[in-house]
């Protein structure tokens, strides 16, 4: 266990108390009860003498309104971190002091040779987030969101590379999260690891390389929880959230956490409605050496009048944006995603220093889209034509992992080793029409008027089945009382994809390729407050087949590797922390040579970046989180050198973010909040002849913690895009999309 850990950090609730454990001492029953409140974390309960009293219990954060604890220090010696215990909350309560680093397990951020951040349940609640992007893009300068709301899918990039929401993992398993939009109420932590992660997590199904996201499901704490939240979103969207947690048994070995969410109504965008439903159940059992858990969920997400974006006809300049409330896609359009999933996990302590684990999950997605598939501005007056179409997807996924991890010493050298095998498979069937004959519609971006709804038709289009299998091994070697740490690892990945005829059902093609991805990292703890780190790690994405129009049509390419080199410094001032990192990521890209007509992976994009981020409570009653990122996204290799040296599209070179919370002395329990996001211009054409201007968006809010009829009550209010600024962003599948208008969010939370 890290010598760096403090006995107690500033923490907003009993469920987030920080600990050091001594495996040579017996934990008291009181300590054990508090430990079981660490978000559902677990350790076996041993027979113990009478509990030592807690020294103090007081309100330490007006903004949280929840009692914090100061405990006498419980210091522990030993090599293994307590299994299942989440890293403690950092000062201010918005982020955790560490998170899961793939199959390496949980690590303190000061002992992690990568750039990471882990958002807490409290931060998710206080931001009134309705999806994952609302959380990870709020204050992190490494994450860029184009600002669009009500699209068919969440949309963000990390370190200048678009990341697919379908690559988000739950408890380390890919494919188990909802496919296109994720409501965050069932998760206790949202963990972001920046950069490629093939060694740590295996290859993501959609090949994201800029970063990876892991969701940690909620677990029942030691104290019974019944929490009801009502919500409002302008213009007329109302909803509610029920969160119930209980532990049962003589030693509280059984736990249950249930979450139910419903939201429905009009949004701040004209003629747009959104509906979201979620029901989840988290179960866990803690034995003396074994731990079991199960997570089940069902969710539904529906948007009527979805945003998609528009393009530009050749020679047409970027028009000024219309009013921020304008819907640039058919008001009758709709997109609906239904997801359900189940995950089981088991852990067993083979000894004090070795743990075995296994997890398996299954999920299903049913997706339906009807509306604009593409649109193009035709002239400077803003007239544009939309092509209508439909798409349905039925997707069944399975995912699993198994492994061993442990600690040992050899000749004075410490080892934290991990062995891991992962498996993912999916079966995807697509239906619909990419375009509907006769349904194209021409209108104007400043005064859109729509014709009748396009008739739906769902002929089969595609049937594919994919299987990803990998084997990884890693070891972190520690020297000089853990002051110097080397992490070395390698993963072997196999990718198998079969394509089937939609008429006969017979297999028409097979893709079967493998790749090996190594990684190495070093971390030097200069002092307890300063860590230096460097890493080399690779990402892995599925290769493709040459198109039918190419001279080498049908040629199958091996999975391609993205390579990251990074150096950085982390500074922990006790209650305020900083990370400064410098990185380069090289990602291959494909093109068809215009002379030979040969398709190849001869292209390359190289992103170089400098990031400074911070979080914590630098002064009493004030919490800060944010940073600045400088990105240089260059296209370094292209077909025939065309556009070589140009900037990649859709990514700002400069991005700054700042989130502030202040517990005012004027009224006890009142916290004022503010957030600012500033981004520079983004190119939207490969030759960099077209760009959209940068912008700054301001959010303001407040929350008030009080008691009504002896029940704790938290009132929250936020106004996003206070100035109602109209601005362009660049969606995934087009050039221009309209950022979200001014939006008011209100909520009231009562604990019973």
N, C-alpha and C positions, 0 to 999 in steps of 0.2 A: 504494500500500500504506500502511496506517496507520502514522503515526509512533509511535503508542502501543505497538506490539508490542515486546515484550522479546526479547532474543536467546535466552534460555532461561528457561522457567517450570518450576516444579516439575512433573515428569512421571514417571509410573510405569514407562514402558517405552520401548524404542527406537522403537516404532511411534507414540509420542505426543510426540516431541521437537518443541519449538516453534522456528520459524525466522523470520528476516528474510532476504529474498533481494535481491541486487543484480544487476539485469539488465545492468549495465555491467561486471560481473565474470564470469569463467568459473568455474563450480562445479567443485570437485575431485571426483574419482571417489569418495572417501570420503564427502564431503557428499552426493553423488548417491545413494549406496547407502543412507545414512540417510534421505534424503528419500523414497526408494522404500518405506521402512518405515513411512511415515506412513499406516497403515491402507490401503495400496494407492493412495495419492495419487501423482501422476505429473507429471514434467516431462521434456522431451527431454534426453538426455545428450550433452554436447558433449565434444570432445577436451579433455583437461585435463592439467596438469602433475602430478607425483607428489603423492599425498595428503598434506596436513598432518596431523600426529598429533592424535588426540583428547587433550585435556588430562587428564581424569580419568575414571575409570569406577568407581563405587562403589554400594553399597547405600544408598539415601537414604530408603527407606520400609520400615520393618519390616512394616507392614501389608500391603504389596503383595507383598513377597518377591521383587521383580523388580528387576534392576539398572536404575538411572537414569543418564543421561549428563549431564556438564557439557561444553559445547563452547565453543571460542573463537567469538566473535561473528562472524557472517557478515552484514554489513549490505548491504542492497540498495536501490537506487533504481529507480523505475519506477512506472508507473501501474496496471498490471494485476496482480491477484493471480495466483499460479501456478495454472493450470487444474487442476482435479481435486484440489488439495491441501486436505485437511480442516483447519479451524481447529484450532490446537494445544489440547492438554489443559490445563485450568487447574490451579492448585495443589490438591493433594489427589487428583487423578485421577478424581473422580466426574463432573464435567461438563467440557464443552469451553468454550473462550473465545469461541465464536461458532457460527454454524450457517447453514443455507440460509434465506434470506428470499424464498421464492418465486422468481420469475424475475429478481429482483435479484441472486441468487447468494449466495455465502457472505459473511457480514459478521461482524466482531468485535462482541461484544455491547455494547461501549462506543460503537460507531459505528452502532448499530441503533436507530432511533427508535420501537421497539416493545418490548414485554416478551416476552422469549424465554428459553428454557433448552434445552440440548442435553446429554443423558445419554450417557455413554461406555460402551463395551463392558465395561470393568472394573466400573462400577457395576451394570450388568445382571447380570454374573456374581456379584458379591458379594451382591446382594439375592436371588439364587436365583429370579429372576422367572420365572413360567410364562406370563405374558401381558403385554400392553402396559400395562394398568391397574396392575399391580403396580409398574411403574417410575414412571409419571407421577404417580400418586396417593400415592406413599410419603412425600414431603416437601414437595410444592408446595401451598401454601395456596390457590392459585387453582383447583386441581383437586379435585373432590369425588367420592368413591366411596361408594356405600351399604353397602359391606362384604359384599355377597352373593357367594358362590362357587358354581361349578357351575351357573350359569344358562345359558340358551340363547345368550347373547351377553354380551360385555363391556359394562359399564355405568358411565359416568362423565359428569360435567359440568365445563365450564370457564367460569369467571366467571358461574356461575348459570344457564347454558343447557345442556340436555342435548346431548351430542355423540354422533354415531353412529360406531361403530367402522368402519362401511363407508365413512366419509369419510377414513380414513387413507390417505396417499399413500406410495408407494415411489419414492424418488429423484425426487420431484416429480410423479409420475403417479398420478392418482386411479384407483380401481377395480382396482388390481393386487394389493393386499394381500388375504389371507384375509378373508372377508366378515363373520364373526361373532366369531372369537377368533383372536388372532395370537400364536403362540409366538415369542419374540424372539431365538432363538439365531442366526439368520442375519444379524442387523443389528449394525453397528458403532456407530451413533449413533441415538438416538431424540430428535428435535427437536420442541419444542413452541413454537408461536407463539400468544400469547394475544390473543383478540379476533377480529373478522371479518377476512377476507383475500381478498375477491373480486378485488381488483386483483392481488394477489401470486400467487395460485394458480388463479384462475378459480373458478367456482361449484362447490362440492362437490356430488356427486350427491344426497346426502340433505339438503343444506341446513344443515349445522351452522354456527352463527355465533359460538359462544363462544370458539372457538380451532381451530387446525389442527395436525395431527401429520404429520411426515415421517420416514420410515424410510430410513436410509442403509445399503445392503447392505455386507457385509464384502468386503474385497479382500486379496489375498495381500501380506504385507510382505516386506521384503528377506531376513529370516531365515526359514528353513524352520520350519514349525509343525506339530506333531502333538500334539494335546491330547485327552485322554480324561477325561470327567467321569461319575461314577456318582452317582445321586440317590436319596433316600428322602423320602417325604412321608407323615405319619401319616394313616390308620392302617396301611395296607399298600400304598402305591404306590411302585413301584420304577422306575428308568429309567436311561438313559445318553445321553451326548452326545459325538459325535466331531467334532472340528474340525481340518481339515487345510488347510494353505496352502503353496504352492510358487510360485517364480518360475523362469522358464526363459529361455534365450537368452543370447547373448554380453553383452548389456546389460540382462539381466533384463526384457526388454520384454514377455514373456508371463507372465500370472499366473493361478493357479487357487486358489479357496477353496471347500472342500466342507464342509458341515455336515449331520449326521444326528442326529436326536433320536427317542427312543422313551420314553414313560412310560405306565404302566398299573397300575391297582389301586384299592383302596378309599381313600376320602378320610376326613377327620375327621368328616364328616357321616354319620349313620347311614344305612345302606342305599344309599349313593351310591358309584358308581365312575366314574373318569375315565380316558380314554385319549387320548394325543396322539402323533402321528407327524409328522415333518418331514424332508424331504430337499431340500437346496438346493445349487446350484452357481453360483459367481460367477466369470466369466472376464473378463480384460481384456488389452488390448494397447496399448503406448505407443510411438508413433513420434516423429519429430522435431517434427512439427507437428500430428499427428493422434492421437486416442485413441479406442479402441473398447472397449465392455464389453457383457456379456450376463449376465443373471441368470435362472435357471430354478429353480422350486421345485414341490414337491408336498407337501400337508399334509392331515392328517385329525384331526378333533377329535370325540370321542364322550363323552357323559355319560349314564350310566344312573342314574335317580333325580334328574333335574335340578330345580333350584330355579326357581320362577317368581313366587311371591308370592300374597297373598290380599287381598281387599277386605272392607269392612264393610257389613252391611245397614243401612238407615236407622234411626237411633236407637241403634245399638249403639256403645258407647264403645270406645276402644282397649284391648284386653286386655293383661295383662302377658305378656311374651314367654315361650315355653316354653324348655326347656333348649336351650343353643346348638347341640347336636348333632342336634336334631330335624329331620327331613325333612318339609316341609309339602306335598309333592306326591307322587304315586304312586311307589312304589319300583320299579314295573315300567316307568315312563315312560322314554323315551330320546330324545335329540336327537343327530344326527350331521351334521357338515359336512365335505365333501371339497372341497378347493381345489387348483388348479394354475395356474401362470402363467409367462410368459416375457416378458422385457423386453430390448430392445437399445437402446444409446445410442451416439452418435458425436459427437465434437467436433473442430473443425478451426480452427487459428489462421490466419486470413486475413492477419494482420499481427501486429506486436508489440502492437497495441492493439485488435484486433477479433477476436472468436471467433464462429464459427457452430456451431450444435448442432442435433441432432434426436434424438428418442427415440420408440419405439413399443412397445406391449405388448399382450398378450392374456391373459385369464384366464377360468376357468370355476369355477362353484360349484354343488355339488349338496347340497341341504339337506333333511333329513327330521326331522319332529318328531311324537311321539305322547305324549300325556299330558294334564295339566290345561291347559285354555285360560283358565279363569278360576275363581276361588273366592271365597266370601263367608262371613264369620263371621255366624252367625245369632243368637247370644245371648251373654249375659255369661258363660255357662259355657264358651264356646270351641268349641261345635259349629259346623262349617262344611261347606258343600256345594261340591263341585268339579264343573265342567262339563268333560267330556273331549272332545278333538278331535285332528285331525291336520292337518299342513301339509307340503307338499313344494314346494321351489323349485328350478328349473333356471335358472341365470343365466349368460349369456355376455357378457363385457365386452371392449371394446377402448379403448385410450387412447393419446394421442400428443401431442407438442409439438415445435415447431421455433422457432428464433429466432436473433437476433443480439444480442451485447452487447459493449460496448467503452468506452474512455475517450478523451477529447480535451480540449484546452484552447482556450478562446476568450476573448481579451482578459483573460487572467489568471484566468478562471473555469474551474474544473474541472468536467467532466461525466462521470458514470458512467451510461451510457444502456443501455436494454434494449428490445428489440422481441420480441414473443412471440405465437404462435398455439397454441391448445390444442384438442383434440378428444377427446370421450368419448362412447361409445355402449354401450348394453346392451340385451339381449333377455331378458325375464323371463317365465317361465311358472310359475304357481302351481297346485298340485293339492291335493286333500284335502277334509276336512270340518271346518268351523269348530266343529261340535259333533256328537257321536255319540249318536243317539237311544237312550235307555235306559241310558246308561253313567254318568250322574251318580252321585256317591257322597257320602254324608254321614258324617263322622267328627269327631274332636275334636283341636284343635291341641296338647293336652297329651299325648294318647295316640292318635296316628293309626294306624288300621288300614285297609288297602286291599283292595278287591275285585279281581276278575279284570281282566286287561288288556283294554282296548277293542279291538275288531276294527278292522283297518286298511282304509281304502278311499281311493282317490286319484282321484276325478273331477276333470277340469280346472275351474279357477275363474277365473283371470285370465291374459291375455296382453297385455303392454305392451312397447313399444320406445321408448327414449329416446335423444336425441342432444343433446349439449351442445357448442357451438362458441363460441370466444371469441378476441378479438384485444386485446392489451394493449401499451401503451407507457409507459415511465417514464424519468425522468431525475433523478439526484441532482446538484445544483449545489453546488460547494464554493468557499468564500471564506476568505481569511485563513489560508492554509496548512491548509485542511481544518478549521479551528476552527468554522466555521459551515457547515452543510449543509442544503439544502432538497431534499426529494424530492417530485416531482409526478408523477402518473400517472393513466391512465384505461383502463378495459377495457370493451369491448362484448361482451355475452354473448347468445347465442341459445339458447333451450330449445325442443326439439321432441319431443313425446310422442304416439305413436299407440297407440290401444287397439283390440284385435281381438276378434272374437267367438270364443269357445272352441268353438263348434259348427260355424260355417261358415268360419271363418278370415278373413272379410272385416273390413275396418277399420270400426269403429263410431264413432270420434271422433278428433279431432286437436287437440293443444294446440301452438300455435306463437306464442311470445312472445319479446321481446327487451328488454334493459335495459342502461343504461350506468351504470357505477359508478366515480366518481372517488375519488382519495385524495390527501392532502397531509400532509407531515410535516416537522418541523424538528428539528435536533439541534445543540446548542451545547456544544462541548468547553471548559468553563470552565478546566479544567486537564487535565493528562494523567490525573488521578485522578477527575475529576468531569465528568459529562455530563448536561445537561438536555435533555429531549425533549418533543415534543407531536405528536399525530397526529389526523387525521380520516380514517377509513376506513370503507367500507361492506361489509356482507355481502350475499349474494344467495341466495335460496331459491326453489325452484320454486313458483309459484302453483298453485291447484287450481281445480276446477270446482265450481259450486254443486250441492249434493245434489239428488236427485230430489224431495225433500219441500219444497224451497224454492220461493218464488214465481218466482224467476229461475233455475230449474233449468237446468243445462247451461251457464250463463255461465262463460266461462273468464277467469281473472284473470291479470294479468301477474305475472312474478316479483316477489316483494316484497323490499324492502331493509331491512336492519338497519344502524343507524348508530352508530358509536363515536366518542366524543371522549375523548382521554386525554392526561394530562400526567404527567411523571415525572422522577425523578433517579436516576442510576446512579453508584455510588461504587466504585472499584477501589483497594483498599489494597495491591495487589501480590499478596497471597496470600489475601485475604478480600474478597468483593464483596457489595454490597447494591443492591437495586432497590426504590424506593418509587414507587408509581404510584397515580393517582386517575383513575377512568374512569366513563363513562356509556354504556350500550348501550341503544338503543331498537329493539325488534323488533315489527313488526305481528303481529296474530293475527286469526283469523277467528271469526265468530259469525253466527247467524241472529237477526234482530230479532224479538222475541216478538210485536210488534204488526203489523208489515207482512209478516212471514215472508220477509223479503229477506235473502239470504246476502251477506255482505260482509267485507272486511278492515278493518273499522272498529275492531277491538280493538288493544290495545298493552300490552306488558310493558316496563317500564323498570328496568334493573338499574344501580344505582350502587354502586361499590366502592372500597375503599382496600386496597392490598396492600403488604406489606413482605416481601421474600424475601432470602435470603442463601445463600452457598455458599463453600467454600474451607477453608483451613487456618490459622486465626487464630494458633495457637501450634504449636510443634513437637510432632509426633506426635499431634495432635488435628485431626479434620476435622468440620465442622459444615455442615448443610444444612437449611433449613426456612423458617419465616416465619409471619406472621399475616395473615389476610384478613377484612375487614369488608364484608359484602354487604347491600344493601338492595334486594331483588327485588320491586318493586311492580307490581301490575296497574293500569294507569293509565286504560285505556279498555275498557269492556265494553258488552254489549247492555243498554240501558236503565239503565246505571249500576250494575247488580247486581254486588256485590263489588268495585266500584271502590275503589282505595286499599288493598286487602288484599294480603298477601304471596303471592307465587307459591309453589306447593307444591313440596315435596321438596328445598328448598335451605336449609341453615343460614345464619343471619345472621353467625355468627362461627365461624372455623375456624383452629386453630393446629397447626403440625406442627414437630417437631424430630427430626432424625437425627444421631447422634453416633457417631464412631469414635475409639478411643483405642489407640495402639500402646503396650502396657504395657512398662515397664522390667523387670518381673518375669521375663519369658521372651522372649528375642529371637524375633521372628516371630509373636508372639501379639497379636491385635487383638480388643478387646471392642467390641461394637456395641449400640446401643439406639435405639429409635424410639418416639415418642409422637404420637398423633393425638387432638385434642380438637375436638369439634364441638358447637354449640348445638342447641336443639330445631328441628324442622322441622314445618311445617304440612302436613297430608295432605288437607285439604278446602279447596275454593275459598273458602268463607266463613270460614276460619280457626277454625272451632269445634273441630276435631280436630287434635291434634299428637302427635308422638312426642318423647320426651325426648332431650336431648343425652347424650353419652357420651365417655369417654376410653379409648382402646385403647393398650396397651403391648406392644412387641415387644423381645425381647432376643436377643443372639447373640454368636458368637465365630468367629474364623477363625485358623488356624495355618498358617504357611508354613515348610516345612522341606525337607530332601532325604532321599530314600530310594533307596539304591543309585545315588547320584549323579544322580538325577532329581528336578527340582523338583516338590514336592507341596503342594497347598493343601487344607486341611480346613476346611469351613464348617458351622456349625450355627446355626439360628435357631428361636426359639419365638415365633410370632405369637399375639396375644391371650393374653398370659401368664396373666391372671386368669380366662380362660375366660368373659368377660362375655357375657351374653345381651342382645342389643339389637335394636331394629327399625331397618330402613332402608326407603326408599321406592323400589321398582322402577319401571321405565319404564311397565309396563302394569297396575299395581295399586297399592294403598295401603301394604301392609306386606310386608316380606321380612325373613327372619332372617339377621343378620350371621354371618360365619364363626366357628366355634368355635376353641378353642385348637388350633394346628397346629404340629407339629414338622417342620422341614426339615433334612436332612443332605445333604452332598455331599463328594466327594473328587475333586480334579482333579490329573492327572499330565501333565507335559509330557515327551515323548520326543524 
